[in-house]
Amino acid sequence: MKLLAIFALLVPVFASALQPKELLTVDSHKKHLLLTDTANVDELINGVKSSQPAWLEVVPGIIDSIPQSQYIPLMNALAASLIRSAPATLKVLAQVDKLIAREEQSTERDRFGSYIICVYTPDPKIYNKQSVIEYFARAQRVLPQAGKAGRSCLELMGEAIAEMKRDNQRKPYKWGDKDYFKSYYPLNVPTETP
C-alpha cells in the first residue's frame, strides 16, 4: 500500500517534464511562461546540447520567447550540438537565419543565428586551453562533412580562432581550469564526430 502511495505521488512529477511538442503547439505567451521554469529550460538545454532532433526542432520557434537569462546557455547548447551533429544543427541554424531575415534583425534573435554560433568557442575564462583546441579540432573533423554550410561555418570558426591566437599573443589569456568536455559537453550521448 505504501508503494502504491509513493508511486501515485511520483507519477505527476515524471508526467510534468516538458516535452518538445509542447513548445511547438502553444502561443508565445505560454512558451515564455514554460521557459521561465528552470526545470523546463534545463530540459531544453540538455536536449539541444545532446542534439536530440525533437529539441533542435523547437529552437527557431522559441528564440523570441526564451528569457534573457537563458540566452548564453542556449547559445552554448547550440555550439555543443554543432560539433556533435553538424548537419542537424546547421539545418536548425539555417531556419533561424531565415527567421532573422524575415522578421528583421534583433539583438536577441541574432544571438542564435549561424554566424554567432559558428564563431563560438568555449570561454577561455572558464575552460582550459586544451578545451578550446579540442573543440576546434572536433569542428575541423565534423563540419566539412556537412557540406557547404559546414565548410562556411568552419571558415568563420577558423577566423575566430585565429583572432583568439592573436589576442593571446598580445596579452596572454588567464585560462580557466575547467575541461569543457568533462564539465559541460555531455559524454553519454552518441556523437557524429568521427
PyMOL commands that set and color helices and strands:
alter all, ss='L'
color gray80, all
select helices_A, chain A and resi 2-15+20-25+28-35+38-49+53-62+68-84+86-103+107-110+114-118+129-170+180-183
alter helices_A, ss='H'
color red, helices_A
deselect
rebuild
show_as cartoon
